Amino acid sequence: MNDYDMARENFVNMGEMMMRLIYQMNVGWQEFLGYYTGLNEARKQFDEKFQEQRGIGEETDDPFNSDEEEEKR
């Protein structure tokens, strides 16, 4: 009976250690994702602001006043 108790205690201890390891890995992964998600959002905001200031992606008037028919020729 003594061997059974020692084996059971060892098995329970190993299970607790595995659960703690999995928990620590999940916490670390959540911190990693939170950090890089924040960086990505900050970069997107900077890109949008940059594009808005420079007028990138907006339609502008044609400086040469060319018509579609002239472009087809």
C-alpha atoms as a printed R data frame, in Angstrom:
   type eleno elety resid chain resno       x      y       z
1  ATOM     1    CA   MET     A     1   0.000  0.000   0.000
2  ATOM     2    CA   ASN     A     2   2.919  2.293   0.691
3  ATOM     3    CA   ASP     A     3   4.152  1.988  -2.915
4  ATOM     4    CA   TYR     A     4   0.687  2.823  -4.211
5  ATOM     5    CA   ASP     A     5   0.512  5.989  -2.082
6  ATOM     6    CA   MET     A     6   3.965  7.112  -3.221
7  ATOM     7    CA   ALA     A     7   3.147  6.425  -6.869
8  ATOM     8    CA   ARG     A     8  -0.167  8.251  -6.582
9  ATOM     9    CA   GLU     A     9   1.487 11.233  -4.893
10 ATOM    10    CA   ASN     A    10   4.154 11.339  -7.611
11 ATOM    11    CA   PHE     A    11   1.497 11.122 -10.334
12 ATOM    12    CA   VAL     A    12  -0.523 13.957  -8.752
13 ATOM    13    CA   ASN     A    13   2.607 16.098  -8.392
14 ATOM    14    CA   MET     A    14   3.497 15.550 -12.066
15 ATOM    15    CA   GLY     A    15  -0.050 16.483 -13.100
16 ATOM    16    CA   GLU     A    16   0.119 19.679 -11.066
17 ATOM    17    CA   MET     A    17   3.489 20.556 -12.617
18 ATOM    18    CA   MET     A    18   2.128 19.968 -16.112
19 ATOM    19    CA   MET     A    19  -0.928 22.120 -15.419
20 ATOM    20    CA   ARG     A    20   1.304 24.907 -14.076
21 ATOM    21    CA   LEU     A    21   3.537 24.662 -17.172
22 ATOM    22    CA   ILE     A    22   0.551 24.819 -19.538
23 ATOM    23    CA   TYR     A    23  -0.877 27.791 -17.615
24 ATOM    24    CA   GLN     A    24   2.450 29.658 -17.740
25 ATOM    25    CA   MET     A    25   2.761 29.005 -21.474
26 ATOM    26    CA   ASN     A    26  -0.778 30.299 -22.071
27 ATOM    27    CA   VAL     A    27  -0.104 33.439 -20.032
28 ATOM    28    CA   GLY     A    28   3.116 34.065 -21.952
29 ATOM    29    CA   TRP     A    29   1.378 33.505 -25.291
30 ATOM    30    CA   GLN     A    30  -1.406 35.943 -24.342
31 ATOM    31    CA   GLU     A    31   1.175 38.586 -23.396
32 ATOM    32    CA   PHE     A    32   2.999 38.006 -26.693
33 ATOM    33    CA   LEU     A    33  -0.198 38.355 -28.720
34 ATOM    34    CA   GLY     A    34  -1.299 41.419 -26.762
35 ATOM    35    CA   TYR     A    35   2.047 43.145 -27.328
36 ATOM    36    CA   TYR     A    36   2.186 42.496 -31.063
37 ATOM    37    CA   THR     A    37  -1.514 43.214 -31.571
38 ATOM    38    CA   GLY     A    38  -0.959 46.625 -29.991
39 ATOM    39    CA   LEU     A    39   2.037 47.245 -32.248
40 ATOM    40    CA   ASN     A    40   0.046 46.256 -35.313
41 ATOM    41    CA   GLU     A    41  -2.837 48.586 -34.405
42 ATOM    42    CA   ALA     A    42  -0.414 51.460 -33.796
43 ATOM    43    CA   ARG     A    43   1.236 50.801 -37.179
44 ATOM    44    CA   LYS     A    44  -2.147 50.739 -38.937
45 ATOM    45    CA   GLN     A    45  -3.134 54.044 -37.334
46 ATOM    46    CA   PHE     A    46   0.189 55.576 -38.403
47 ATOM    47    CA   ASP     A    47  -0.236 54.273 -41.972
48 ATOM    48    CA   GLU     A    48  -3.792 55.624 -42.208
49 ATOM    49    CA   LYS     A    49  -2.703 59.013 -40.896
50 ATOM    50    CA   PHE     A    50   0.268 59.075 -43.306
51 ATOM    51    CA   GLN     A    51  -1.939 58.177 -46.282
52 ATOM    52    CA   GLU     A    52  -4.517 60.785 -45.318
53 ATOM    53    CA   GLN     A    53  -1.884 63.521 -45.000
54 ATOM    54    CA   ARG     A    54  -0.264 62.662 -48.339
55 ATOM    55    CA   GLY     A    55  -3.536 62.016 -50.175
56 ATOM    56    CA   ILE     A    56  -2.444 58.509 -51.086
57 ATOM    57    CA   GLY     A    57  -5.228 56.406 -52.572
58 ATOM    58    CA   GLU     A    58  -7.550 59.322 -53.268
59 ATOM    59    CA   GLU     A    59  -8.797 60.157 -56.717
60 ATOM    60    CA   THR     A    60  -7.422 63.397 -58.129
61 ATOM    61    CA   ASP     A    61  -8.142 65.414 -61.224
62 ATOM    62    CA   ASP     A    62  -6.247 64.459 -64.348
63 ATOM    63    CA   PRO     A    63  -3.585 67.153 -64.877
64 ATOM    64    CA   PHE     A    64  -3.573 66.577 -68.660
65 ATOM    65    CA   ASN     A    65  -7.394 66.610 -68.996
66 ATOM    66    CA   SER     A    66  -7.257 63.517 -71.194
67 ATOM    67    CA   ASP     A    67 -10.464 61.853 -72.269
68 ATOM    68    CA   GLU     A    68 -11.178 58.156 -72.243
69 ATOM    69    CA   GLU     A    69 -11.482 58.166 -76.027
70 ATOM    70    CA   GLU     A    70  -7.994 59.597 -76.425
71 ATOM    71    CA   GLU     A    71  -6.575 56.944 -74.134
72 ATOM    72    CA   LYS     A    72  -8.109 54.167 -76.257
73 ATOM    73    CA   ARG     A    73  -6.357 55.346 -79.419
